Amino acid sequence: MSPSNQHVAHQLRLLIYYHLDCNLLRNALFFAGRLHAYEPRATEAAYLLALCYLRLGQLKAAYDGCKNPGSRGTHLGCSYIFAQACLGLERYGEGLAALEKSKSLWFSRNSWNKHTETRRQPLPDAAAVHCLQGKLSHAYGDTNRAIEYYAEALKLNSLMWDAFVGLCDLGVNVRIPNIFKMTPVMTTAMDSGSGEEPFAGVLEDSPPSDSFLNKQAHLPQVHSSNDPFSIATNRVNGDIRSNFTKSALYEKLNGSTITVTPSGAVAGTEIEVLDTPTGPNGGVIAPQDPWNAEWKAVRSFHEGSAATEPPLAPARKARTIAGLDMKFGIDAPPRMKASHIRVKSRAPGDSEEMDGVASTISSFMTSSMAERKRTVSGQIAQSVTSNATSQQNLTANDPMAPQRRSVRLFNQIRPQGNKFSASTGSLGFKEGRDIKKAKPVGTRRAQLSTVGRVVSGNRKHIDPMDVDSKDGRYDVPTVPVPFNPKPAVSERTKEYESLQYLLDLFTKLGSGYFALSHYRCEEALKIFNSITPSQRETPWVLAQMGRALYEQTSYSEAEKYFVRIKAMSPARLEDMEVYSTILWHLKSEVDLAFLSHEILDIDRLSPQAWCAVGNSFSLQRDHDQALKCFKRATQLDPKFAYAFTLQGHEHVANEEYDKAMAAYRSGIAAENRHYNAWYGLGRVYEKQGKYNVAEQHYRTAAGINPTNAVLVCCIGVVLEKMKNPKAALVQYARSCELAPKSALSRFKKARVLMALQQPDLALMELNVLKDIAPDEANVHFLLGRVYKILRQKGDAIKHFTTALNLDPKASHYIKEVMEQMEDEDDEDGPIAG
């Protein structure tokens, strides 16, 4: 009989998720096709098929695969995949409409803190959907809606980094401490917990998992109250524990020792097997799973053959303790190392000690049978217990806690008599005969104090359950102390502390990125330098610091950071276009050529690689080849604004102003806040003599990047050409404040001061400029003119001569000025103009 389609579809879904998790996308796509054939109308099948296409980068196939359910908003997964495909296909309106129609499916979803190594949430929650809506709106040009969506995503999940980056790229002023903080949704998720059972071996004190409890619920049970080998269970702190392994009588009768992991240990911990005789079977039990081994031991004990059947005790008169219902429920301490155990032969008189076993076997077998510590003589040491002690252990929060003082006092006032001594001696210890060989000293109390002690002469190993020892304390250093499960509050506190640490780290990273996005480069550098070295010495942080120095025109310092990045991550492509531009400004032809070849070998289809190659050709003044490379970069990524800007610069170098303006406008369309493109447009209009339009574009660029001294200086140049020297002086002064080492700004400022008949201020600026650019002929020529105006002929001749030596080509202009030093109305030479 062929199976139903439902079961076949279930198996196919399991296969699809398996191959997706293993990143075997082709296999997953193949099985998704088979699933869609079985269930052509199922939205889940369409979702899985579209998901495989999307991960393979086949956007159009993903768009078509989930268009029907995704565009109607009937399945959240289909709508989400459909919107992601629309983002890549530039169909932003369709993606936004699909997410809006499925709003009822995702509006109240929250998957924060529910993703672990073994658990996934395949469908997105509200924060993820809001972030995708922000990206779609940003690309669609609806800036206000994009800001709203990004803000909503951060309200639900303050660690949604994409949403934060989107706000920074849009130029929004945000308060970083108000973003990276615990949100109510996150607090609720932390309080409720993920409910995921931990991996075996990950947590040392993890209790038995729910899967283990469910497994135990399906195991066969023995319900005979009269059966001496029935399994009694204790529930302590929510853990179900089998008590059959805690009986010394089972070991006495069966002749073997079963090793199981205590309840506090993690499933999967390595099991240590005792090298002691195991009875007639001649083997040892070494189970891989301690919990399954516990049940197998019971099954073998109940259903075993005659070889493992324990011998029957001789029929004797029942010996009970009046007024005491003897139950031994105290958990034994952990066993000692198994390699030191020796087995001692039974004395002929041991049969007398077994006479009282039959009368109390029913009540005794319901007590716990945890592993016992063996003494050096091969005995199993156990203390004498009472009913009151058993009840305390059944109700205590910590099953491994030591006895209380009231229990010790109770043991000291027990009824005296031979029957009681015989019963306790036989029930409490496996080798009761050997214990009697110890020579007691003094009263009965002294005899009781020797119970559980090692009689081999080694007094260091004392049973921690010996409550009647002389000093009334445990010899803790000699016995491994069993660990107790840590309270849930401490673990939750650690989770909060770790999350708060991450929030503080992201606050610093976010503050640095925000400052850099607003071109506050000095502030960004300080913030990034305050990060711990382990986080600072990473490619991403170093790249941000290198970009900050690049924006400050500190090209030599910026190059050092990118060299470190290449050493850490040789295959990194992000920000390599900036590194190539830095090398272009430094005129490092060899380094730039090597970088372009290296990136091209890594990925020939990356726009960064073709930008580096184009910069290399541009540095060699091969503008046509550079244009081809930059056009290739824009073909690979139409949203790569910087490639359009570099393309426009090459057109300007070829004096193709119309093409340059088209390239700059394409860059602005790709990224509205790309100030380099606005600067390029202003430069074209300035060359065309349209100073008013050029000033507008320069001011737009300076509004995006107000800390760029070059942009402010360009505004001053345009104002000076518009015959407005005072306004130009203001811009030059501001440019010098932004970049004190900018030679161009100081030179133009000094020239305007001379035009405004302020030679003293001009001399101050030129003296500073002389130290910045000592080999610049124009600086010395302008200094000579200032000294000439100030009637300091000696200094004037000195600087004119220096300028003549630095620039021999302008000798006729300099000589002409020197000959006319007596003329106060001397006009400016062309070298100063």
PAFI-376713 format. One line per field, with one value per residue (C-alpha): z, x, y; residue number from 1. Coordinates in steps of 0.1 Angstrom, whole numbers. Each point is the difference from the previous one (the first is absolute). Example, Ala and Ser with C-alpha at 12.3 -4.5 7.8 and 13.67 -1.06 7.14 Angstrom:
<atoms>
up	(78:-7)
east	(123:14)
north	(-45:34)
pos	(1:2)
</atoms>
This chain:
<atoms>
up	(0:-11:27:0:-15:34:15:-32:2:36:-8:-28:22:25:-29:-12:35:4:-32:7:34:-16:-27:-28:-19:-32:18:19:-33:-15:30:0:-36:10:29:-23:-23:28:14:-29:19:34:10:21:-31:-19:29:2:-38:0:30:-19:-30:21:17:-33:-12:-26:9:-29:6:37:-10:-23:24:28:-19:4:38:7:-18:16:35:8:12:20:-14:-36:6:16:-28:-26:15:2:-37:-8:18:-23:-31:8:3:32:-1:-4:29:23:-10:7:35:8:-11:23:30:20:-2:12:20:34:-7:21:-5:21:21:-16:-25:14:-14:-1:-6:-28:-7:-38:-3:8:29:1:4:-31:-21:11:-10:-34:-4:8:-27:-26:9:0:-35:-11:10:29:26:27:-2:1:31:17:-9:12:32:6:-6:26:25:-2:-3:10:-15:-36:-14:-36:12:19:-29:-22:23:0:-38:-3:22:28:34:25:37:2:37:-7:-27:14:32:13:-16:17:-26:7:38:-4:-21:25:29:-17:-14:-32:14:-20:15:1:-18:17:16:-5:35:28:23:-24:13:-21:-31:-9:-27:26:22:-30:-8:35:-2:-28:17:16:37:28:23:25:35:14:-24:19:-32:-11:-11:23:-13:17:-14:14:-16:-30:-7:-2:14:2:34:-8:-6:36:17:14:2:-37:-3:28:-17:-37:6:-24:1:-24:-7:-10:-2:29:-7:1:-28:-36:-24:-22:27:-2:21:22:5:32:-5:25:-5:-15:10:-21:-32:2:-17:10:-9:-18:-16:-24:13:38:0:-24:19:31:-15:-17:34:14:-30:3:37:-4:-31:4:-3:29:-4:13:23:36:26:23:36:27:15:34:24:-11:20:1:21:22:-7:-29:-37:-13:-33:-13:-25:6:-32:2:-8:-33:-4:4:-29:-12:-6:37:8:14:6:34:4:22:34:9:26:-25:-3:35:-11:-28:24:4:-37:-10:26:-12:-37:-13:17:-6:-38:-4:13:-22:-16:-11:-4:32:10:5:26:-5:14:-27:22:-8:28:9:32:21:-8:14:-13:10:-21:-29:1:2:-31:-19:6:-1:-28:-3:0:6:31:32:30:25:36:11:-20:17:35:-11:-9:33:20:-20:20:12:-7:-20:-25:-8:-4:-21:-23:-5:-5:-27:-17:1:-12:-25:21:35:12:-8:19:31:-2:11:36:17:30:28:-1:-26:-13:-8:-19:-20:-8:-19:-24:-35:7:-20:20:-22:21:-25:20:-27:-19:22:-13:-1:12:33:22:33:-5:28:-11:-16:-33:-35:-14:-30:-17:-3:-19:-33:9:-22:-18:4:-28:-1:6:-30:13:-3:-35:-10:16:-21:-31:9:7:-33:-19:17:-9:-36:1:14:-27:-28:16:-6:-35:-9:14:-21:-31:6:4:-32:-20:10:-8:35:-6:30:23:-18:5:37:4:-20:20:32:-10:15:-20:-9:-17:-13:-18:-24:-37:3:27:-16:-33:17:16:-34:-17:28:-7:-38:5:19:-30:23:-28:14:34:-17:-21:31:11:-33:-1:34:-14:-30:24:22:-29:-33:-18:12:-27:20:1:-25:-23:27:4:-37:1:29:-21:-29:21:13:-36:9:-35:9:31:-18:-29:23:20:-32:-12:34:3:-35:7:30:-17:-36:4:29:-6:24:-22:-31:19:11:-35:-13:26:-11:-36:11:19:-32:-18:-22:5:-28:16:34:-13:-13:34:19:-25:6:38:-5:-21:27:27:-12:36:4:1:4:-34:-17:18:-12:-35:1:12:-31:-23:16:-7:-36:0:-7:23:-13:6:33:12:-11:20:31:-2:-2:31:18:-11:14:34:7:28:-21:3:-25:-28:12:1:-36:-13:17:-16:-35:5:12:-31:-21:18:17:34:15:-8:10:34:5:-7:22:28:-4:2:31:16:-2:11:20:12:-34:-4:-38:-5:22:-19:-33:12:8:-34:-17:22:-8:-37:5:14:36:19:35:-3:-16:30:24:-19:-1:37:7:-23:19:33:-14:-15:16:-22:-32:-22:-26:25:17:-33:-13:34:-1:-35:9:30:-22:-24:31:9:31:-6:37:2:-33:12:30:-22:-24:28:11:-36:-5:26:-16:-36:1:-36:-16:-23:2:38:-2:-28:20:31:-21:-11:37:11:-29:11:36:-14:11:-31:13:10:-33:-21:20:-7:-36:-5:16:-22:-30:9:7:-33:-27:-26:16:1:-22:22:32:-15:-12:35:15:-25:9:38:2:-17:27:-26:-13:-14:10:-21:-17:24:29:-19)
east	(0:15:4:-22:11:-1:27:21:-2:10:32:8:-3:24:24:-3:7:29:17:-7:17:29:2:-6:-22:-1:-12:-26:-13:-3:-20:-21:-9:-12:-20:-17:-9:-17:-17:-4:-26:17:14:27:14:0:18:28:5:2:24:24:-1:7:30:14:-3:-27:-22:-23:-7:-7:-23:-20:0:-18:-18:-35:-1:26:-17:-33:15:-14:33:26:30:-11:-7:34:19:-21:10:37:-1:-18:28:26:-21:-8:-37:-3:-37:-10:21:-14:-36:6:14:-28:-26:16:2:-25:24:32:-11:0:28:32:28:26:21:-17:28:26:24:-28:-31:-10:-29:-3:-26:10:-14:-12:34:14:-30:3:37:-9:-27:25:24:-28:-11:35:6:-34:9:-25:25:-26:-16:34:9:-32:5:36:-10:-28:25:24:-28:-8:37:27:26:-14:32:-12:-28:25:24:-30:-8:36:2:-31:17:-25:10:-5:9:21:-6:-37:4:24:-19:-22:-34:-32:-2:35:-6:-31:18:29:-24:-19:31:4:-11:27:16:38:25:15:32:-5:-14:16:-29:-29:-29:-14:-17:-36:7:14:-30:-23:21:-4:-38:-2:21:-18:-6:-2:-30:2:2:10:28:33:17:-26:13:-9:5:8:-8:24:2:-20:24:-12:25:-1:8:8:36:5:-4:30:-21:-3:37:3:-25:9:37:5:2:-19:15:-25:4:-14:-30:21:23:-5:-13:29:27:26:-9:27:-4:11:25:-17:-14:-35:-15:-6:-3:36:-5:-4:-27:14:-30:4:-31:-1:-38:-7:25:-20:-31:19:14:-35:-12:30:-7:-37:2:34:8:9:35:-8:-29:10:-1:-30:6:-7:-34:4:-22:-6:20:-15:8:-28:-12:23:-9:34:6:34:-2:32:20:34:31:18:22:37:23:-7:36:7:-28:7:-25:2:-13:-30:5:-18:-21:-15:-31:-10:0:-24:-26:-17:-1:-32:-22:9:7:-33:5:37:-1:-21:29:25:28:26:36:20:35:21:26:36:-9:-27:-30:-29:-1:-35:-13:-28:-32:-34:-35:3:31:-16:-30:23:19:-32:-12:33:9:35:1:37:-1:16:-20:-13:10:-34:4:34:-16:-28:25:17:-32:-10:-13:27:-2:15:-28:4:37:-3:-26:19:32:-13:-22:24:32:8:28:-14:22:32:-12:-4:37:8:8:-24:12:-22:-38:-26:2:36:-10:-25:25:21:-28:10:36:27:15:31:20:-2:-19:0:-29:-31:-35:-15:-33:16:-21:13:37:20:1:-35:14:6:34:-8:35:1:-33:-10:-26:-31:-10:-34:-21:6:-31:-18:3:38:-1:-26:22:29:-22:-10:37:12:-29:8:37:-10:-23:28:24:-26:-6:37:0:-32:12:31:-19:-25:27:17:-32:-4:37:10:33:19:-28:-3:37:-2:-29:16:32:-19:-12:18:30:-16:-29:20:25:-25:-4:-33:11:34:-18:-22:31:17:-30:-1:37:-8:-27:24:24:26:8:33:-16:-30:23:14:-34:-8:34:-10:-33:15:24:-30:-24:17:-32:-20:-17:-20:14:28:-12:9:34:7:-10:24:28:-10:4:34:11:10:-2:16:-21:-31:7:7:-32:-21:15:-5:-37:-7:14:-23:-32:-2:-37:4:-4:28:25:-9:2:35:10:-15:19:32:-6:-10:33:18:-22:-16:-35:-17:9:-9:-35:-5:9:-24:-28:5:-3:-33:-13:8:-17:-23:-2:37:0:38:7:-23:19:34:-14:-10:35:15:-25:11:36:-9:-20:-32:-22:-34:10:15:-33:-19:23:-2:-38:-1:21:-24:-29:17:7:-14:25:31:16:28:-25:-14:36:6:-31:12:34:-15:-22:31:19:-29:0:-34:12:-34:-10:34:-4:-33:14:31:-22:-22:31:13:-34:4:36:5:35:16:24:3:-37:0:31:-18:-29:25:16:-33:-9:34:-6:-34:18:-10:34:-14:-24:28:23:-26:0:38:2:-24:19:32:-17:-12:34:28:26:-19:25:-26:-24:27:15:-34:-8:33:-6:-35:15:25:-29:-18:31:8:37:8:-26:11:36:-11:-18:29:25:-21:-4:38:5:-27:12:36:7:-29:10:-33:3:34:-11:-30:22:23:-30:-12:35:1:-33:14:31:23:21:26:-25:-19:31:9:-34:-1:33:-12:-31:23:21:-31:-17:24:-28:-15:33:-11:-31:21:28:-26:-14:34:8:-31:4:0:-34:-28:-27:17:-26:-1:20:-17:17:-20:-32)
north	(0:33:27:31:32:16:-22:2:38:-1:-19:23:30:-16:-6:36:15:-24:11:36:-2:-19:28:-26:24:-20:-31:21:15:-35:-13:32:-7:-35:14:26:-28:-19:31:25:21:0:33:-17:-18:33:17:-26:0:38:-1:-23:23:31:-16:-10:36:-7:30:-2:-37:7:29:-23:-29:17:28:-14:-6:27:29:-9:-2:-34:-15:19:-18:5:37:4:-18:19:33:-9:-9:32:19:-16:4:37:-6:18:8:-36:-11:26:-9:-37:6:24:-26:-27:24:-21:-29:17:30:-17:-25:1:-25:18:-24:-31:-8:-25:-26:-26:21:23:24:-1:27:37:20:35:16:-18:10:37:0:-14:26:27:-13:-1:35:14:-14:12:35:3:12:9:-35:-16:18:-10:-37:0:16:-26:-28:14:4:-37:-12:25:-23:3:14:4:24:21:2:10:29:11:-2:22:26:-2:14:-27:-4:-31:-8:0:-27:-26:-8:-27:2:-13:-27:-11:1:-22:-25:-1:-6:-27:-17:-18:-33:-18:-30:3:-21:-30:11:37:7:-18:2:-4:-22:-28:14:-1:-25:-24:4:-7:-30:-13:5:-26:-26:-31:4:-26:8:-28:15:-34:-5:6:10:26:34:28:35:32:34:26:34:-13:-28:-36:-24:-38:-13:-36:7:13:-33:-18:-32:-2:0:-26:-23:5:2:30:37:23:33:28:37:20:22:31:-11:7:-26:-11:3:-27:-30:-15:-38:-17:-27:-23:-35:2:-33:-31:18:10:34:35:25:30:17:29:17:-1:6:-29:-21:5:-15:-28:-10:-3:-20:-24:-3:-8:-20:-16:-36:-24:10:35:-9:9:-27:-1:9:-27:3:16:18:35:25:34:30:11:35:5:-6:-6:17:7:28:19:6:-15:21:-4:-31:1:-7:-35:-10:-4:-24:-34:-28:-18:-35:-6:-15:-32:18:24:-22:11:36:-9:-14:34:8:-19:18:35:-6:15:34:1:-5:32:20:17:-20:26:-8:-6:7:-31:-1:-11:-34:-5:7:24:26:12:17:-11:19:4:7:37:4:-16:23:30:-11:-6:36:18:23:-14:-38:0:23:-13:-12:25:1:-12:-32:-7:5:-24:-26:2:-7:-31:-30:-23:-37:-28:-1:36:-4:-30:16:32:-18:-23:26:30:-18:-26:-16:2:-29:19:30:-21:-8:35:2:25:20:10:2:-8:35:-6:-31:20:26:-25:-9:9:5:-16:-29:-5:24:29:26:26:-15:5:-2:35:-15:-11:22:-14:7:14:36:-1:14:-14:-6:21:2:-38:-4:17:25:-4:31:14:15:37:20:14:35:0:-13:26:27:-11:2:35:10:-14:17:33:-4:-4:30:21:-13:8:34:9:-16:18:33:-2:-10:28:26:-12:0:36:6:9:-18:11:-11:-33:-7:6:-23:-28:4:-5:-35:-29:-12:-34:18:29:-21:-14:8:18:24:6:8:26:16:0:16:27:9:-1:26:21:-2:-18:-24:-13:-9:-15:-22:-16:-12:-16:-17:-16:-10:-18:-18:-12:-7:-3:-9:29:21:24:36:-10:28:25:-16:3:37:5:-15:22:31:-13:-6:-36:-15:-33:-6:10:-23:-29:6:1:-33:-16:10:-10:-35:-2:9:13:7:24:38:7:-19:20:33:-9:-9:33:20:-17:11:35:4:-9:26:-26:15:-20:-33:13:9:-35:-14:23:-7:-37:6:18:-29:-24:21:28:12:5:38:5:-17:26:28:-14:-3:37:10:-17:18:33:-9:-5:33:-20:21:-12:-37:9:17:-31:-22:21:1:-38:-1:23:-22:-30:17:34:7:-7:34:-8:0:34:13:-13:19:32:-4:-4:31:19:-9:11:34:-6:11:4:-36:-12:16:-17:-34:6:11:-31:-22:20:-5:-37:1:32:-10:-3:29:-4:6:31:13:-6:22:27:-3:5:30:15:-4:16:31:-6:-2:6:-30:-20:9:-14:-33:-1:6:-28:-23:7:-8:-33:-9:20:-17:8:19:10:16:20:12:12:16:19:12:13:18:18:9:15:20:-20:-9:-7:-27:-14:-1:-21:-25:-2:-7:-30:-11:3:-27:-22:3:12:-10:18:29:18:2:17:23:12:5:22:21:4:11:24:16:2:17:-28:-2:-24:-27:6:-6:-31:-16:11:-17:-32:0:5:-30:-23:10:11:-1:31:19:29:7:-1:23:24:4:4:28:18:-2:38:2:-2:-5:-31:-25:-37:-23:-30:-24:15:3)
pos	(1:2:3:4:5:6:7:8:9:10:11:12:13:14:15:16:17:18:19:20:21:22:23:24:25:26:27:28:29:30:31:32:33:34:35:36:37:38:39:40:41:42:43:44:45:46:47:48:49:50:51:52:53:54:55:56:57:58:59:60:61:62:63:64:65:66:67:68:69:70:71:72:73:74:75:76:77:78:79:80:81:82:83:84:85:86:87:88:89:90:91:92:93:94:95:96:97:98:99:100:101:102:103:104:105:106:107:108:109:110:111:112:113:114:115:116:117:118:119:120:121:122:123:124:125:126:127:128:129:130:131:132:133:134:135:136:137:138:139:140:141:142:143:144:145:146:147:148:149:150:151:152:153:154:155:156:157:158:159:160:161:162:163:164:165:166:167:168:169:170:171:172:173:174:175:176:177:178:179:180:181:182:183:184:185:186:187:188:189:190:191:192:193:194:195:196:197:198:199:200:201:202:203:204:205:206:207:208:209:210:211:212:213:214:215:216:217:218:219:220:221:222:223:224:225:226:227:228:229:230:231:232:233:234:235:236:237:238:239:240:241:242:243:244:245:246:247:248:249:250:251:252:253:254:255:256:257:258:259:260:261:262:263:264:265:266:267:268:269:270:271:272:273:274:275:276:277:278:279:280:281:282:283:284:285:286:287:288:289:290:291:292:293:294:295:296:297:298:299:300:301:302:303:304:305:306:307:308:309:310:311:312:313:314:315:316:317:318:319:320:321:322:323:324:325:326:327:328:329:330:331:332:333:334:335:336:337:338:339:340:341:342:343:344:345:346:347:348:349:350:351:352:353:354:355:356:357:358:359:360:361:362:363:364:365:366:367:368:369:370:371:372:373:374:375:376:377:378:379:380:381:382:383:384:385:386:387:388:389:390:391:392:393:394:395:396:397:398:399:400:401:402:403:404:405:406:407:408:409:410:411:412:413:414:415:416:417:418:419:420:421:422:423:424:425:426:427:428:429:430:431:432:433:434:435:436:437:438:439:440:441:442:443:444:445:446:447:448:449:450:451:452:453:454:455:456:457:458:459:460:461:462:463:464:465:466:467:468:469:470:471:472:473:474:475:476:477:478:479:480:481:482:483:484:485:486:487:488:489:490:491:492:493:494:495:496:497:498:499:500:501:502:503:504:505:506:507:508:509:510:511:512:513:514:515:516:517:518:519:520:521:522:523:524:525:526:527:528:529:530:531:532:533:534:535:536:537:538:539:540:541:542:543:544:545:546:547:548:549:550:551:552:553:554:555:556:557:558:559:560:561:562:563:564:565:566:567:568:569:570:571:572:573:574:575:576:577:578:579:580:581:582:583:584:585:586:587:588:589:590:591:592:593:594:595:596:597:598:599:600:601:602:603:604:605:606:607:608:609:610:611:612:613:614:615:616:617:618:619:620:621:622:623:624:625:626:627:628:629:630:631:632:633:634:635:636:637:638:639:640:641:642:643:644:645:646:647:648:649:650:651:652:653:654:655:656:657:658:659:660:661:662:663:664:665:666:667:668:669:670:671:672:673:674:675:676:677:678:679:680:681:682:683:684:685:686:687:688:689:690:691:692:693:694:695:696:697:698:699:700:701:702:703:704:705:706:707:708:709:710:711:712:713:714:715:716:717:718:719:720:721:722:723:724:725:726:727:728:729:730:731:732:733:734:735:736:737:738:739:740:741:742:743:744:745:746:747:748:749:750:751:752:753:754:755:756:757:758:759:760:761:762:763:764:765:766:767:768:769:770:771:772:773:774:775:776:777:778:779:780:781:782:783:784:785:786:787:788:789:790:791:792:793:794:795:796:797:798:799:800:801:802:803:804:805:806:807:808:809:810:811:812:813:814:815:816:817:818:819:820:821:822:823:824:825:826:827:828:829:830:831:832:833)
</atoms>
